[in-house]
Amino acid sequence: MNTVKIIVMILLPIFSIAQSNTIDSGVYKWADHPVKKGEDRESRKILKGSSPHFEYISMHATTQYKGAKPSTEHANKDIEEVILVKEGKMKITIEGDSKILSKSGVILLMPQQMHSIENAGDGNLTYFVIQYRAKKEMNIERGVINGGSLRLTPEDLTFKPSSKGGGMAYFDRATAMCERYEMHITQLDKKGPSHKPHAHIETEIILVISGETEMTIAGTTYEAGPGDFYFANSQEMHGVGNALDSTCSYFAFKWF
């Protein structure tokens, strides 16, 4: 066997592993994620891999039980985070400054900032954590110029009605890791699509807050309810809508 064939045989498995690490578009169901329980909290690993603009992206959910110890204060050297409150009341402390967030509260957390999370309510606190590192070089100064870390609740924002329901804009800005990161909530009051199918450079996640939804991504149609989410990779044709004649709502967030 010649040297070239030997090298190819060695590299193929490595190449396959790298390729399989790419996150697939589709639906990710809350009920499908195994639960790891501890003394005062439980966690769910949801996804981990790479995407068109991120060399690393992971998502997990944590539930802190009532009275749980706060998470250990720490900072991420070269990781940015988006944290979303699914249920309960969260005390988020960033660089010594604390704020209380409730359901649908969102944190955009820059790298290199000390932070901790505490259950501040009378029941469970459940939240999603999305961590990511861009393929392009991290730009802390860009993140600072565009507002630094953010902590937002629906009470901080304005609901704007539309003919189909309405929505709230959370942010649309550059960050330390992204040239653009945009997040909003859409509410649909009747069955039907939110908009015509389309494609864009950004990778997008649709995280369902309430109701029942359906989404077509690259010709395949999926369904999702509260806690489930869709993942649509960059430049894939997609469209989301309400599956029933009752209200649904969801987070939409996209980046490049």
Backbone as numpy.savetxt, mean C-alpha at the origin, in Angstrom:
# Nx Ny Nz CAx CAy CAz Cx Cy Cz
31.16 -31.25 -22.00 30.31 -30.06 -22.00 31.20 -28.81 -22.00
30.92 -27.84 -22.93 31.80 -26.68 -23.01 31.50 -25.68 -21.91
32.40 -24.71 -21.76 32.32 -23.73 -20.67 31.05 -22.89 -20.74
30.65 -22.49 -21.96 29.45 -21.64 -22.13 28.22 -22.34 -21.59
28.07 -23.65 -21.93 26.91 -24.40 -21.47 26.90 -24.51 -19.95
28.06 -24.69 -19.35 28.15 -24.80 -17.89 27.70 -23.49 -17.23
28.19 -22.36 -17.79 27.81 -21.05 -17.24 26.30 -20.83 -17.36
25.72 -21.20 -18.51 24.27 -21.03 -18.72 23.50 -21.86 -17.71
23.95 -23.12 -17.48 23.26 -23.99 -16.52 23.32 -23.43 -15.11
24.43 -22.76 -14.76 24.57 -22.17 -13.43 23.69 -20.94 -13.30
23.64 -20.12 -14.36 22.93 -18.84 -14.28 21.41 -18.99 -14.41
20.95 -19.99 -15.12 19.50 -20.13 -15.34 18.70 -20.21 -14.05
19.11 -21.06 -13.08 18.33 -21.09 -11.83 18.32 -19.75 -11.12
19.51 -19.05 -11.14 19.59 -17.74 -10.48 18.65 -16.77 -11.16
18.64 -16.80 -12.52 17.78 -15.91 -13.29 16.31 -16.19 -12.99
15.96 -17.47 -12.88 14.57 -17.85 -12.60 14.12 -17.35 -11.24
15.03 -17.46 -10.23 14.69 -16.97 -8.90 14.43 -15.48 -8.93
15.31 -14.73 -9.64 15.15 -13.28 -9.72 13.84 -12.92 -10.39
13.50 -13.65 -11.48 12.27 -13.35 -12.20 11.04 -13.63 -11.35
11.08 -14.72 -10.58 9.91 -15.09 -9.78 9.67 -14.11 -8.65
10.67 -13.27 -8.36 10.55 -12.30 -7.29 9.71 -11.10 -7.69
9.43 -10.94 -8.97 8.60 -9.84 -9.44 7.16 -10.06 -8.99
6.55 -9.01 -8.44 5.19 -9.13 -7.93 4.19 -9.18 -9.08
3.32 -10.15 -9.06 2.33 -10.33 -10.12 1.14 -9.40 -9.93
0.60 -8.92 -11.04 -0.66 -8.20 -10.98 -1.78 -9.18 -10.65
-2.85 -8.65 -10.03 -3.99 -9.50 -9.68 -4.61 -9.06 -8.38
-5.33 -9.97 -7.72 -5.99 -9.66 -6.46 -5.31 -10.42 -5.33
-5.22 -9.76 -4.18 -4.63 -10.36 -2.97 -5.67 -10.30 -1.87
-6.11 -11.47 -1.41 -7.25 -11.56 -0.48 -6.78 -11.56 0.98
-7.46 -10.78 1.79 -7.15 -10.70 3.22 -7.19 -12.08 3.87
-8.18 -12.89 3.51 -8.36 -14.20 4.14 -7.29 -15.21 3.76
-6.52 -14.92 2.70 -5.53 -15.87 2.22 -4.17 -15.73 2.91
-3.99 -14.68 3.71 -2.69 -14.44 4.31 -2.60 -15.13 5.68
-1.66 -16.05 5.87 -1.54 -16.75 7.15 -1.27 -15.78 8.30
-1.84 -16.09 9.45 -1.72 -15.23 10.62 -0.66 -15.80 11.57
0.26 -14.94 11.99 1.25 -15.32 13.00 0.90 -14.56 14.28
0.55 -15.31 15.34 0.08 -14.69 16.58 1.18 -14.64 17.64
1.23 -13.50 18.34 2.13 -13.33 19.46 1.36 -13.05 20.72
2.05 -12.62 21.75 1.42 -12.39 23.06 0.41 -11.25 23.02
0.78 -10.15 22.33 -0.11 -8.99 22.33 -0.39 -8.44 20.93
-0.06 -9.26 19.89 -0.31 -8.81 18.52 -0.26 -9.99 17.56
-0.71 -9.75 16.35 -0.60 -10.74 15.30 -0.23 -10.05 14.00
0.32 -10.82 13.06 0.79 -10.22 11.82 0.45 -11.12 10.64
0.39 -10.50 9.47 0.14 -11.19 8.21 1.15 -10.72 7.18
1.96 -11.62 6.64 2.84 -11.29 5.53 2.03 -11.38 4.25
2.03 -10.32 3.46 1.15 -10.26 2.29 1.91 -10.41 0.98
2.94 -9.61 0.77 3.73 -9.75 -0.45 5.14 -9.21 -0.21
6.05 -9.67 -1.06 7.44 -9.22 -0.99 8.09 -9.51 -2.32
8.76 -8.51 -2.91 9.41 -8.72 -4.18 9.86 -7.42 -4.79
9.73 -7.33 -6.11 10.12 -6.12 -6.83 9.00 -5.74 -7.79
9.05 -4.49 -8.26 8.07 -3.98 -9.21 8.81 -3.11 -10.22
8.13 -2.62 -11.26 8.85 -1.87 -12.29 9.69 -0.70 -11.78
9.29 -0.05 -10.69 10.02 1.11 -10.19 10.71 0.87 -8.85
10.39 -0.24 -8.19 10.98 -0.55 -6.90 11.84 -1.80 -6.99
13.08 -1.72 -6.52 13.90 -2.93 -6.44 13.46 -3.80 -5.28
12.77 -3.19 -4.32 12.24 -3.92 -3.18 10.92 -3.30 -2.77
9.90 -4.14 -2.59 8.63 -3.69 -2.02 8.04 -4.84 -1.22
7.55 -4.53 -0.04 6.89 -5.54 0.79 5.64 -4.93 1.42
4.72 -5.80 1.79 3.50 -5.36 2.43 3.13 -6.38 3.50
2.82 -5.88 4.70 2.32 -6.76 5.75 1.25 -6.02 6.55
0.50 -6.76 7.31 -0.51 -6.18 8.19 -0.22 -6.60 9.62
-0.39 -5.68 10.54 -0.20 -5.94 11.96 -1.48 -5.61 12.72
-1.85 -6.45 13.66 -2.93 -6.15 14.60 -2.34 -6.11 15.99
-2.40 -4.94 16.62 -2.01 -4.81 18.03 -3.28 -4.95 18.86
-3.27 -5.88 19.81 -4.42 -6.05 20.68 -4.52 -4.88 21.66
-5.68 -4.75 22.28 -5.87 -3.70 23.28 -4.79 -3.82 24.37
-4.13 -2.70 24.68 -3.09 -2.70 25.71 -1.75 -3.21 25.26
-1.57 -3.48 23.96 -0.29 -3.99 23.46 0.83 -2.97 23.66
2.04 -3.48 23.82 3.20 -2.61 23.91 3.40 -1.90 22.58
3.83 -0.64 22.58 4.11 0.05 21.32 5.20 -0.69 20.54
5.19 -0.53 19.25 6.27 -1.10 18.45 7.59 -0.44 18.85
8.67 -1.15 18.70 9.98 -0.61 19.07 10.34 0.58 18.19
10.73 1.67 18.81 11.11 2.86 18.04 12.33 2.55 17.17
12.25 2.92 15.90 13.34 2.63 14.98 13.26 3.56 13.77
14.32 3.56 12.97 14.37 4.31 11.72 14.85 3.37 10.61
14.36 3.60 9.39 14.76 2.80 8.23 15.83 3.56 7.45
16.99 2.97 7.27 18.11 3.66 6.62 17.78 4.08 5.19
17.26 3.14 4.39 17.02 3.44 2.98 15.69 2.85 2.50
14.71 2.86 3.38 13.36 2.36 3.09 12.36 3.46 3.41
11.42 3.67 2.49 10.29 4.57 2.75 9.07 3.71 3.05
8.10 4.26 3.78 6.91 3.48 4.16 5.63 4.27 3.91
4.58 3.54 3.58 3.22 4.06 3.66 2.46 3.14 4.61
1.81 3.73 5.60 1.07 2.98 6.61 -0.39 3.41 6.54
-1.32 2.44 6.52 -2.75 2.72 6.42 -3.48 2.04 7.57
-4.31 2.79 8.26 -5.08 2.24 9.37 -6.32 1.53 8.83
-6.43 0.23 9.08 -7.61 -0.55 8.66 -8.74 -0.42 9.67
-8.40 -0.51 10.95 -9.41 -0.37 12.00 -8.72 0.01 13.31
-9.47 0.65 14.21 -8.93 1.01 15.51 -8.38 2.43 15.55
-7.62 2.69 16.60 -7.06 4.02 16.83 -5.55 3.89 17.05
-4.77 4.62 16.25 -3.32 4.53 16.27 -2.69 5.81 16.80
-1.70 5.63 17.69 -0.83 6.74 18.07 0.48 6.56 17.33
0.76 7.44 16.38 1.98 7.36 15.60 2.92 8.48 16.07
4.13 8.11 16.43 5.12 9.08 16.90 6.29 9.08 15.92
6.59 10.27 15.35 7.68 10.44 14.40 8.61 11.52 14.94
9.86 11.15 15.19 10.84 12.09 15.72 10.32 12.83 16.96
9.64 12.07 17.84 9.17 12.60 19.11 7.83 13.31 19.06
7.25 13.48 17.89 5.96 14.17 17.74 4.86 13.15 17.46
3.79 13.18 18.27 2.74 12.15 18.19 1.44 12.72 17.62
0.69 11.82 16.96 -0.64 12.17 16.45 -1.50 10.92 16.49
-2.80 11.11 16.76 -3.75 10.01 16.79 -4.44 9.90 15.43
-4.45 8.70 14.87 -5.12 8.43 13.60 -6.17 7.35 13.80
-7.28 7.47 13.10 -8.34 6.46 13.16 -8.44 5.76 11.80
-9.53 5.03 11.58 -9.72 4.27 10.34 -9.51 5.16 9.12
-8.77 4.62 8.15 -8.42 5.30 6.90 -7.41 6.42 7.09
-6.77 6.47 8.28 -5.62 7.35 8.45 -4.44 6.82 7.66
-3.62 7.73 7.16 -2.48 7.38 6.30 -1.23 8.09 6.78
-0.12 7.36 6.78 1.19 7.93 7.09 2.11 7.71 5.90
2.73 8.76 5.42 3.83 8.66 4.46 5.09 8.95 5.25
5.92 7.94 5.46 7.06 8.03 6.35 8.37 8.01 5.57
9.11 9.12 5.64 10.40 9.20 4.98 11.43 8.28 5.63
12.46 7.89 4.88 13.56 7.13 5.49 14.27 7.95 6.56
14.97 7.26 7.45 15.88 7.85 8.43 15.17 8.68 9.49
13.89 8.39 9.77 13.18 9.08 10.83 12.73 8.08 11.89
13.06 8.38 13.15 12.66 7.52 14.25 11.15 7.55 14.41
10.55 6.36 14.59 9.09 6.30 14.70 8.66 5.07 15.49
7.46 5.14 16.03 6.86 3.99 16.72 5.35 4.08 16.60
4.68 2.94 16.78 3.22 2.84 16.65 2.65 2.21 17.90
1.55 2.80 18.40 0.91 2.30 19.62 -0.60 2.24 19.43
-1.21 1.20 20.00 -2.67 1.10 20.01 -3.21 2.07 21.05
-3.95 3.08 20.59 -4.47 4.11 21.48 -5.97 3.97 21.71
-6.56 2.85 21.28 -8.00 2.66 21.39 -8.41 1.61 22.40
-9.72 1.35 22.47 -10.28 0.37 23.40 -10.46 -1.01 22.78
-10.10 -1.14 21.50 -10.18 -2.43 20.82 -8.89 -2.70 20.08
-8.96 -3.57 19.08 -7.77 -3.89 18.29 -7.41 -2.75 17.35
-6.14 -2.63 17.06 -5.63 -1.72 16.04 -5.03 -2.57 14.93
-5.55 -2.42 13.71 -5.01 -3.14 12.56 -4.57 -2.15 11.50
-3.38 -2.38 10.95 -2.86 -1.46 9.94 -1.98 -2.20 8.94
-1.94 -1.65 7.72 -1.07 -2.15 6.67 0.22 -1.34 6.67
1.33 -2.00 6.40 2.62 -1.33 6.23 3.19 -1.72 4.87
3.44 -0.73 4.02 4.07 -0.95 2.72 5.44 -0.31 2.76
6.47 -1.11 2.58 7.85 -0.64 2.60 8.45 -0.79 1.21
9.27 0.18 0.80 9.81 0.12 -0.55 11.12 0.89 -0.69
11.93 0.42 -1.64 13.19 1.07 -2.01 13.19 1.21 -3.53
13.40 2.42 -4.01 13.35 2.68 -5.45 14.57 2.13 -6.18
14.39 1.84 -7.47 15.51 1.45 -8.31 16.43 2.65 -8.55
15.84 3.84 -8.61 16.64 5.05 -8.74 17.17 5.45 -7.36
18.17 6.31 -7.35 18.82 6.70 -6.10 17.86 7.46 -5.18
17.90 7.14 -3.90 17.09 7.84 -2.91 17.48 9.32 -2.87
16.45 10.19 -2.71 16.68 11.63 -2.70 15.97 12.24 -1.48
16.67 12.25 -0.34 16.08 12.76 0.89 15.69 14.23 0.75
16.54 15.02 0.11 16.25 16.45 -0.05 14.95 16.67 -0.81
14.71 15.88 -1.85 13.47 15.99 -2.61 12.27 15.70 -1.71
12.40 14.69 -0.86 11.31 14.37 0.06 11.03 15.50 1.03
12.08 16.11 1.56 11.92 17.21 2.52 11.28 18.42 1.85
11.76 18.79 0.66 11.23 19.95 -0.05 9.74 19.79 -0.33
9.31 18.55 -0.58 7.90 18.31 -0.91 7.03 17.98 0.29
7.53 18.26 1.50 6.67 18.15 2.67 7.10 17.17 3.73
8.13 16.36 3.46 8.59 15.40 4.46 7.55 14.34 4.76
7.59 13.79 5.97 6.62 12.77 6.37 5.25 13.40 6.57
4.20 12.64 6.26 2.82 13.11 6.39 2.02 12.18 7.29
1.06 12.76 8.03 0.10 11.98 8.82 -1.27 12.60 8.57
-2.15 11.84 7.92 -3.42 12.39 7.48 -4.58 11.48 7.89
-5.69 12.09 8.29 -6.93 11.36 8.57 -8.02 11.93 7.69
-9.12 11.19 7.49 -10.24 11.74 6.70 -10.73 13.09 7.24
-10.59 13.30 8.56 -11.03 14.57 9.16 -10.17 15.75 8.69
-8.95 15.47 8.24 -8.06 16.52 7.74 -8.39 16.93 6.31
-9.22 16.15 5.63 -9.42 16.28 4.19 -10.85 16.68 3.85
-11.06 17.01 2.59 -12.38 17.42 2.11 -12.93 16.37 1.16
-14.13 15.89 1.46 -14.82 14.95 0.57 -15.47 15.75 -0.56
-15.16 15.39 -1.80 -15.72 16.07 -2.96 -16.69 15.15 -3.68
-18.00 15.49 -3.65 -19.00 14.65 -4.31 -18.80 14.61 -5.84
-19.24 13.52 -6.43 -19.24 13.40 -7.89 -20.54 12.74 -8.32
-20.74 12.62 -9.62 -21.97 12.00 -10.12 -22.06 10.52 -9.77
-20.92 9.90 -9.46 -20.91 8.48 -9.13 -20.75 8.21 -7.64
-20.40 9.25 -6.88 -20.17 9.09 -5.45 -19.34 10.22 -4.90
-18.01 10.09 -5.02 -17.13 11.15 -4.56 -15.77 10.60 -4.17
-15.00 11.45 -3.50 -13.68 11.01 -3.10 -12.93 12.05 -2.30
-11.77 11.64 -1.79 -10.89 12.51 -1.02 -9.46 12.35 -1.51
-8.80 13.46 -1.77 -7.39 13.43 -2.17 -6.51 13.49 -0.93
-5.60 12.55 -0.78 -4.67 12.53 0.34 -3.40 13.30 0.01
-2.69 12.90 -1.03 -1.52 13.65 -1.45 -1.16 13.29 -2.88
-0.41 14.16 -3.52 0.09 13.96 -4.86 1.40 14.74 -4.94
2.54 14.04 -4.82 3.80 14.74 -4.62 4.98 13.82 -4.90
6.15 14.42 -4.97 7.38 13.64 -5.02 7.79 13.28 -3.60
8.52 12.16 -3.46 8.99 11.72 -2.15 10.48 11.39 -2.27
11.06 10.91 -1.18 12.47 10.54 -1.20 12.73 9.38 -2.16
11.72 8.54 -2.40 11.88 7.37 -3.25 11.18 7.48 -4.61
10.21 8.36 -4.74 9.37 8.40 -5.94 9.37 9.77 -6.60
9.39 9.78 -7.93 9.22 11.03 -8.65 7.79 11.54 -8.49
6.85 10.61 -8.35 5.47 10.97 -8.04 4.83 9.85 -7.24
4.14 10.23 -6.17 3.35 9.28 -5.39 2.00 9.96 -5.13
0.92 9.30 -5.56 -0.42 9.89 -5.42 -1.34 8.92 -4.73
-2.16 9.45 -3.81 -3.09 8.61 -3.07 -4.42 9.33 -2.87
-5.51 8.58 -3.04 -6.84 9.14 -2.79 -7.80 8.01 -2.43
-8.97 8.41 -1.92 -10.08 7.48 -1.69 -11.17 7.77 -2.71
-11.71 6.72 -3.29 -12.88 6.84 -4.18 -14.07 6.15 -3.53
-15.23 6.79 -3.61 -16.50 6.19 -3.16 -17.44 6.08 -4.36
-18.00 4.89 -4.56 -18.97 4.66 -5.63 -20.29 4.23 -5.00
-21.36 4.92 -5.34 -22.65 4.66 -4.69 -23.53 3.67 -5.43
-23.22 3.40 -6.70 -24.02 2.48 -7.50 -23.11 1.52 -8.26
-23.71 0.43 -8.73 -22.98 -0.55 -9.51 -22.47 0.08 -10.80
-21.24 -0.27 -11.16 -20.68 0.23 -12.41 -19.25 0.68 -12.25
-18.62 1.00 -13.39 -17.19 1.36 -13.36 -16.95 2.75 -12.78
-15.78 2.92 -12.19 -15.36 4.24 -11.73 -14.96 5.12 -12.92
-14.33 4.48 -13.92 -13.87 5.19 -15.11 -13.60 4.17 -16.20
-13.30 4.63 -17.39 -12.98 3.73 -18.49 -11.63 3.06 -18.23
-11.45 1.83 -18.71 -10.15 1.18 -18.57 -9.04 2.04 -19.18
-7.89 2.03 -18.54 -6.78 2.86 -18.99 -5.47 2.24 -18.51
-4.37 2.78 -18.98 -3.05 2.35 -18.55 -2.20 3.60 -18.30
-1.21 3.49 -17.42 -0.33 4.61 -17.13 1.02 4.09 -16.66
1.99 4.99 -16.59 3.34 4.60 -16.21 3.43 4.12 -14.77
2.54 4.64 -13.91 2.59 4.28 -12.49 2.11 2.85 -12.25
2.73 2.17 -11.30 2.17 0.96 -10.72 1.11 1.39 -9.71
0.03 0.62 -9.56 -1.09 1.07 -8.72 -1.62 -0.06 -7.84
-2.00 0.32 -6.62 -2.70 -0.59 -5.71 -4.07 0.00 -5.42
-5.08 -0.84 -5.48 -6.45 -0.49 -5.07 -6.76 -1.32 -3.84
-6.90 -0.67 -2.69 -7.16 -1.36 -1.42 -8.59 -1.08 -0.99
-9.40 -2.13 -0.89 -10.83 -1.96 -0.63 -11.08 -1.67 0.85
-11.84 -0.61 1.09 -12.21 -0.21 2.46 -13.56 -0.80 2.83
-14.55 -0.67 1.92 -15.90 -1.16 2.21 -16.59 -1.57 0.92
-17.60 -2.43 1.05 -18.38 -2.86 -0.10 -17.69 -3.95 -0.91
-18.23 -4.17 -2.12 -17.71 -5.21 -3.01 -17.33 -4.58 -4.34
-16.16 -4.92 -4.84 -15.63 -4.33 -6.05 -15.23 -5.38 -7.06
-14.99 -4.93 -8.29 -14.42 -5.79 -9.31 -13.43 -4.98 -10.13
-12.40 -5.64 -10.62 -11.37 -4.94 -11.37 -10.82 -5.85 -12.46
-10.69 -5.28 -13.65 -10.08 -5.99 -14.77 -8.66 -5.48 -14.96
-7.70 -6.40 -14.97 -6.30 -6.07 -15.17 -5.76 -6.95 -16.29
-5.31 -6.33 -17.36 -4.72 -7.05 -18.49 -5.65 -8.16 -18.99
-6.96 -7.87 -19.04 -7.93 -8.79 -19.61 -8.54 -9.78 -18.65
-8.08 -9.84 -17.40 -8.63 -10.75 -16.41 -9.40 -9.97 -15.36
-10.60 -10.43 -15.02 -11.46 -9.74 -14.05 -11.38 -10.44 -12.69
-11.21 -9.63 -11.64 -11.09 -10.11 -10.27 -12.15 -9.44 -9.41
-12.41 -10.02 -8.23 -13.34 -9.44 -7.27 -12.64 -9.29 -5.92
-13.03 -8.24 -5.18 -12.39 -8.00 -3.89 -13.34 -7.27 -2.95
-13.23 -7.60 -1.65 -14.01 -6.95 -0.60 -13.10 -6.28 0.40
-13.64 -5.85 1.54 -12.85 -5.12 2.54 -11.59 -5.87 2.97
-10.46 -5.16 2.95 -9.18 -5.74 3.33 -8.42 -6.38 2.18
-9.12 -6.66 1.06 -8.48 -7.19 -0.13 -7.91 -6.04 -0.96
-6.96 -6.36 -1.85 -6.48 -5.30 -2.73 -6.05 -5.87 -4.08
-6.05 -4.97 -5.05 -5.58 -5.29 -6.40 -4.20 -4.66 -6.61
-3.38 -5.33 -7.40 -2.06 -4.83 -7.76 -1.98 -4.80 -9.28
-1.79 -3.61 -9.86 -1.70 -3.45 -11.31 -0.34 -2.85 -11.66
0.46 -3.61 -12.37 1.80 -3.14 -12.72 1.77 -2.06 -13.79
2.85 -1.34 -13.89 3.01 -0.23 -14.83 2.62 -0.65 -16.25
1.85 0.24 -16.91 1.46 0.12 -18.32 0.47 -1.00 -18.61
-0.12 -1.61 -17.57 -1.14 -2.64 -17.80 -2.53 -1.99 -17.84
-3.32 -2.36 -18.84 -4.67 -1.84 -18.96 -5.51 -2.34 -17.79
-6.24 -1.43 -17.14 -7.02 -1.83 -15.96 -8.19 -0.88 -15.76
-9.20 -1.36 -15.05 -10.36 -0.56 -14.70 -11.06 -1.17 -13.51
-11.49 -0.33 -12.56 -12.12 -0.80 -11.32 -13.54 -0.26 -11.23
-14.41 -1.01 -10.55 -15.79 -0.56 -10.41 -16.48 -1.19 -9.22
-17.69 -0.71 -8.97 -18.54 -1.23 -7.90 -19.27 -2.47 -8.41
-19.22 -3.56 -7.66 -19.84 -4.81 -8.09 -21.32 -4.89 -7.73
-21.80 -4.00 -6.83 -23.18 -4.06 -6.34 -23.84 -2.68 -6.38
-25.16 -2.67 -6.22 -25.89 -1.41 -6.13 -25.95 -0.93 -4.69
-24.82 -0.91 -4.03 -24.67 -0.36 -2.69 -23.28 0.26 -2.63
-23.05 1.11 -1.66 -21.82 1.90 -1.64 -20.57 1.04 -1.42
-19.53 1.36 -2.16 -18.21 0.79 -1.91 -17.20 1.94 -1.84
-16.08 1.70 -1.21 -15.01 2.70 -1.16 -13.67 1.99 -1.16
-12.66 2.68 -1.68 -11.34 2.07 -1.75 -10.26 3.14 -1.83
-9.07 2.78 -1.33 -7.87 3.58 -1.55 -7.33 3.27 -2.93
-6.88 4.29 -3.63 -6.10 4.10 -4.85 -4.78 4.81 -4.63
-3.68 4.10 -4.79 -2.39 4.77 -4.69 -1.44 4.23 -5.76
-0.70 5.16 -6.35 0.16 4.81 -7.48 1.44 5.62 -7.42
2.47 5.08 -8.09 3.80 5.68 -7.98 4.65 5.35 -9.18
5.68 6.17 -9.39 6.77 5.83 -10.29 8.03 6.57 -9.86
